[in-house]
Every structure is written in C-alpha cells, then in structure tokens.
Amino acid sequence: MSIRILATSPLVGPALSELGARFPELRLASFRSPEWNAALPEAKALVVVLSDALTEADLDAAPQLRAIGTLSVGVNHLPVAGCQSRGIAVVNTPDVLTDATADLALTLLLTLTRRVAEGEALVRSNQWKGWEPDQLLGSSIAGKCCGILGSGPIGLAFARRSWALGMRPLFWDREGRGGDVDFGAARGPRLALSELLSRSAVLSIHCPLTEQTRHLLDREALARLPKGAILINTARGGILDEDAAIDLLMTGRLGGAGLDVYEGEPRINPRWLLAPRTVLLPHLGSATVETREAMAQLLCDGLAAALSTSR
C-alpha cells in the first residue's frame, strides 16, 4: 500500500528523494496551494518548514496523517497538542544546527560592535577618504557580561564562543533552575531574569518560543538592560517585544540590535528598516550547506521510522 508524503518544499541534498523512493508516492506542493489542499486528505506524512503554520483544521482535513516532519528545531508553528491527541508523530531537527546558529549569533554580535555593515557601506559608497582616528568607532566586548537566554545546546555553543572572546557568560532558563551552567570551556552562573538583564552588556536569545517566553523581553524587561547594551536574536521573533526594542534604539537606550528572526515573518515590522544601529538578516541561522543537508537527513530518517512503526 502506497504512502503519500506531502512536502511543501524541496530540501537540500538527496534525503527527501530517497524517502520518496522508499515510501511512494511523494508529492511537492506549496503550502496552502490548491494542490496541497487537494492532496491533504490522502496524506500519511507531511514535510513542512518553520514558516508553514499548521492548524487543528489541517489535522482534521488529514484523517490518514501519521507523522509530520518539520525542518526546524522549534515546533511552535505546529498544533502539537492536537498531534498528540491523534497519535501523529512530530519529527523535528535538533542538535544538527547548533554550531551554525551559534556562529551566526556571534556574527551579528561582531558586526554590530565593530560596525562592519556601516564600514562596508562606506567603502562601497566611494566616499571613504582614508583612515581617521575616530572613524566608525565600535565597542570592545572582552571583559563584559554576556546574558544568554536559554541553556540548551545553542545557548551553550554561543557561550563557548563569547567566552573565547573574553566575555563572561550568564544564563537564564525557563525552568527556573539554580546553580552554575557548565558550557564546556568553563562555568557560568544561572540567574534570575531581572538580575541577568541588569548585568548584560550583550543579551543573546536562545530559548524556544512558548506561551511562557512570548514577549518575555517586553518594555519593562528591556529597560533593565544597561544603557548601550547589544541585543541579539537568532531564536524566534515572538520572544521580543519588537516595538519596545525599536523605541529604545531610537532613544539611544539600546546600543544595537542584531536580528535573524522576526515576529510574523516573513512580514517585518517596517520600523525595523528605520531603526538605527541594527543588522537585519533573513533567517539564516542554519543556512550552511552542511547543516541543511544534515537537517534534511534527520527529518527524513525520523519520518521513515515513524511511518515504519505505524504500518
């Protein structure tokens, strides 16, 4: 008996084609396109990406569904409770994108503190007149505290990178645990959120988006950061109150913001485009060939296992 796998996007590498060869038939159709809607009732498995926000209604329309694979660590775009109640397996792609995402967070930090984007734009404008003592002065990070929201694999990987540059990592996690965090190269204290924010010259977000963390960094929380603090977000846009952050950038209270994710993406709050001292990237956290191939393989292996055990 054939198993229809409905995928919203091709994946990097051969994993999806190999999955389709093992479990025919596989169909590619854009999310919510007429073709996707027509194939959904027969689908045994779905392959989606993080921008495909599935709903309970989609599950109702897919009575034969056995598994959903998402090319992401986060599953906040999936109706997880509905999947659990229907016995639908959810397969995501943790761990394999840890280093790529931590690398990008570090890239945002260095780009902001050393004003890389402004310097590159100056050279390309043909307006650069040569070296000057006070030209595009940035800020040093060595010796400063780096607050890290989340002590999962990506948070720990970013801690190792910031520590290697001379920063002092501090941690908060949503479980409210105490004690130090061993991030491999050293240990850093786990603090209450208010204390962590007040000490963080740099704040980097590495926790999942849940109802607990939605708008965790609201106006009141952001106001606790030291004047001139740098904010980095490579996790999920909804964790940050974007208008509050933009207001603090406009007044100079925040020293800069580096974003790879946005609330409601791919729509972007137009105020970001006017905000000073910002670096804005199009969700590139896991965007290396090696990482995307590994994510695709992990997803497809997980779907194959789920489909095999549910036969």
C-alpha positions in Angstrom: 0.0 0.0 0.0 1.5 3.3 -1.1 2.1 6.1 1.5 1.6 9.6 0.2 4.2 12.1 1.6 3.2 15.7 1.0 6.1 18.2 1.2 5.8 21.9 1.0 9.3 22.5 -0.2 12.3 20.6 -1.7 15.1 20.1 0.8 18.9 20.4 0.4 20.5 17.2 -0.5 19.1 13.8 -1.5 17.3 12.8 1.7 13.8 13.7 0.6 14.1 11.9 -2.8 15.4 8.9 -1.0 12.5 9.0 1.4 10.1 9.2 -1.5 11.7 6.2 -3.2 11.2 4.2 -0.1 7.6 5.4 0.7 5.9 6.2 -2.6 4.3 8.4 -3.5 5.8 11.8 -2.6 4.3 15.0 -3.9 5.7 18.5 -3.7 3.1 21.3 -3.4 3.3 24.8 -2.0 1.8 25.3 1.5 -2.0 26.0 1.2 -1.9 25.9 -2.6 -4.8 24.2 -4.4 -2.6 21.2 -5.0 -1.7 21.0 -1.3 -5.3 21.3 -0.2 -6.4 18.6 -2.6 -3.6 16.1 -1.5 -4.0 16.7 2.2 -6.9 14.2 2.8 -4.8 11.3 1.5 -1.5 12.4 3.1 0.1 9.9 5.5 3.1 12.2 6.3 3.8 15.9 5.9 7.1 17.7 5.4 6.9 21.3 6.4 9.2 24.2 7.2 9.0 26.7 10.0 7.0 29.2 8.0 4.2 26.7 7.4 1.9 27.3 10.3 -0.3 24.2 10.6 -3.6 24.3 12.5 -6.0 21.9 14.1 -8.2 22.4 11.0 -5.4 21.0 8.8 -5.2 17.9 11.1 -9.0 17.5 10.7 -8.6 17.6 6.9 -5.9 14.9 7.0 -7.6 11.9 8.7 -4.9 9.5 7.4 -2.0 11.5 8.8 0.6 9.5 10.8 3.6 11.9 11.0 4.7 15.5 10.5 8.3 16.4 9.9 9.5 20.0 10.3 12.8 21.3 9.1 13.4 23.2 12.3 14.2 22.8 16.0 11.2 24.7 17.1 7.7 23.3 16.8 5.7 26.4 17.8 4.2 26.5 14.3 2.6 23.1 14.7 -0.5 22.1 16.7 1.5 19.8 19.0 -1.3 19.0 21.4 -3.6 18.1 18.5 -0.9 15.8 17.1 -0.5 14.1 20.4 -4.2 13.5 20.9 -4.5 12.0 17.4 -1.3 9.9 17.7 0.5 11.8 15.0 4.3 11.7 15.4 6.1 15.0 15.3 9.7 14.9 14.0 12.0 18.0 14.2 15.7 18.6 13.7 17.5 19.4 16.9 21.3 19.5 17.5 22.5 19.4 13.9 22.1 23.2 13.5 23.7 24.1 16.9 27.0 25.4 15.6 25.7 27.1 12.5 23.2 29.1 14.6 25.7 30.0 17.3 28.1 31.1 14.6 25.5 33.4 13.2 24.7 34.9 16.6 28.4 35.6 17.0 28.5 37.1 13.5 25.7 39.5 14.5 27.4 40.5 17.7 30.8 41.3 16.0 29.1 43.0 13.1 27.3 45.4 15.5 30.1 46.0 17.9 32.7 46.7 15.2 30.2 48.5 12.9 31.0 46.2 10.0 27.9 46.9 7.9 28.5 50.7 8.1 32.1 50.3 7.2 31.4 48.1 4.2 28.7 50.6 3.1 31.2 53.5 3.4 33.7 51.7 1.1 31.1 50.8 -1.4 29.7 54.4 -1.5 33.1 55.6 -2.8 33.0 58.3 -0.1 35.8 56.8 2.1 38.6 59.4 2.4 41.1 57.2 4.3 41.9 56.3 7.9 40.8 58.7 10.6 41.4 58.3 14.4 37.7 58.5 15.3 36.2 56.8 12.2 33.4 54.4 12.9 34.5 53.6 16.5 32.9 50.5 17.8 33.0 48.9 21.3 35.0 46.2 22.8 33.4 43.1 24.3 36.2 41.5 26.3 35.6 41.5 30.0 31.9 42.3 29.7 29.0 40.1 30.7 27.0 38.2 28.1 23.5 37.3 29.1 22.2 34.1 27.4 18.5 33.3 27.5 18.4 29.5 27.3 20.9 26.9 28.4 20.2 24.4 25.6 22.7 23.3 23.0 22.7 26.5 21.0 23.0 28.7 24.1 25.9 26.6 25.4 27.6 26.8 22.0 27.2 30.6 21.9 28.6 30.8 25.5 31.7 29.0 24.3 32.2 31.4 21.5 31.6 34.5 23.6 33.9 33.2 26.4 36.7 32.6 23.8 36.5 36.3 23.0 36.9 37.3 26.7 33.2 37.7 27.7 31.6 36.3 30.9 28.5 34.2 30.1 25.5 34.5 32.4 22.4 32.2 31.9 18.7 32.2 32.4 16.4 29.3 31.6 12.6 29.0 31.7 12.7 26.1 34.1 14.0 28.4 36.8 16.8 26.2 37.9 19.7 27.4 40.0 23.4 26.6 40.1 26.1 27.1 37.5 26.0 26.1 33.9 28.8 24.0 32.5 29.2 25.2 28.9 32.3 23.1 28.2 35.0 25.7 28.3 34.1 27.0 31.8 31.1 27.5 34.0 28.7 30.4 34.2 26.0 31.3 36.8 22.3 30.8 36.2 20.5 33.9 37.4 17.0 35.2 37.8 15.9 37.1 34.7 15.9 40.6 36.3 19.5 40.1 37.6 20.8 38.7 34.3 19.3 41.7 32.4 20.8 44.3 34.7 24.3 42.8 34.2 24.2 42.1 30.5 26.2 44.3 28.1 25.2 41.8 25.5 21.9 39.8 25.6 21.6 36.8 23.2 18.3 34.9 22.9 18.5 31.1 22.6 15.3 29.8 24.1 12.2 28.4 22.4 9.0 30.4 21.8 6.4 29.1 24.2 3.5 30.8 25.9 5.9 31.3 28.8 8.5 33.1 26.7 6.2 35.0 24.3 7.2 38.7 24.7 9.4 37.7 27.6 11.5 40.7 26.6 8.8 43.3 27.0 9.3 47.0 27.6 9.8 46.6 31.3 12.4 43.8 30.8 14.4 45.6 28.2 14.6 48.7 30.4 16.6 46.7 32.9 19.5 46.3 30.4 22.4 48.6 30.9 22.5 51.7 28.7 24.1 50.8 25.4 23.5 47.1 25.7 23.5 45.0 22.5 20.6 42.6 21.7 20.9 39.5 19.5 18.0 37.3 18.5 18.6 34.1 16.4 15.8 32.2 18.2 12.2 33.3 17.5 10.8 36.7 16.9 7.9 36.5 19.3 10.1 36.3 22.3 11.0 40.0 21.8 8.6 43.0 22.0 9.8 44.5 18.8 8.2 47.9 19.2 9.7 48.3 22.6 13.1 47.4 21.3 12.8 49.8 18.4 11.8 52.6 20.8 14.8 52.0 22.9 17.1 52.0 19.9 15.5 55.3 18.7 16.3 57.0 22.1 19.8 55.5 22.3 19.0 53.4 25.3 19.9 50.3 23.4 23.3 50.2 21.8 22.2 47.9 18.9 20.2 45.0 17.8 21.1 42.1 15.5 18.1 40.1 14.3 17.8 36.9 12.2 14.2 36.3 13.2 11.0 38.4 13.4 7.6 38.2 14.8 5.2 37.3 12.0 8.0 36.7 9.5 8.4 37.0 6.6 6.5 40.2 7.3 8.8 42.6 9.1 7.8 45.5 11.3 8.6 48.4 8.9 10.0 50.3 11.9 13.0 48.0 11.8 14.0 49.4 8.5 14.3 52.9 10.1 15.8 51.8 13.4 19.5 52.9 13.9 22.3 50.5 14.9 20.6 47.4 13.6 21.7 44.4 11.5 18.8 42.6 9.9 19.2 39.1 8.3 16.6 36.9 6.6 16.6 33.9 9.0 20.0 32.5 8.1 20.7 30.7 11.4 21.1 27.2 9.9 21.9 28.3 6.4 25.0 26.3 5.6 25.0 23.5 3.0 26.3 21.0 5.5 23.7 22.0 8.2 20.7 22.0 5.8 21.7 18.6 4.4 22.0 17.2 7.9 18.7 18.7 8.9 17.0 17.1 5.9 18.6 13.7 6.6 17.5 13.8 10.3 13.9 14.8 9.3 13.6 12.1 6.7 15.1 9.4 8.9 12.7 10.3 11.6 9.7 10.2 9.2 10.8 6.9 7.9 11.0 5.4 11.4 7.6 6.9 12.3 5.9 5.5 9.1 7.5 2.1 9.5 6.3 1.7 13.1 2.8 2.9 12.3 2.1 0.5 9.5 
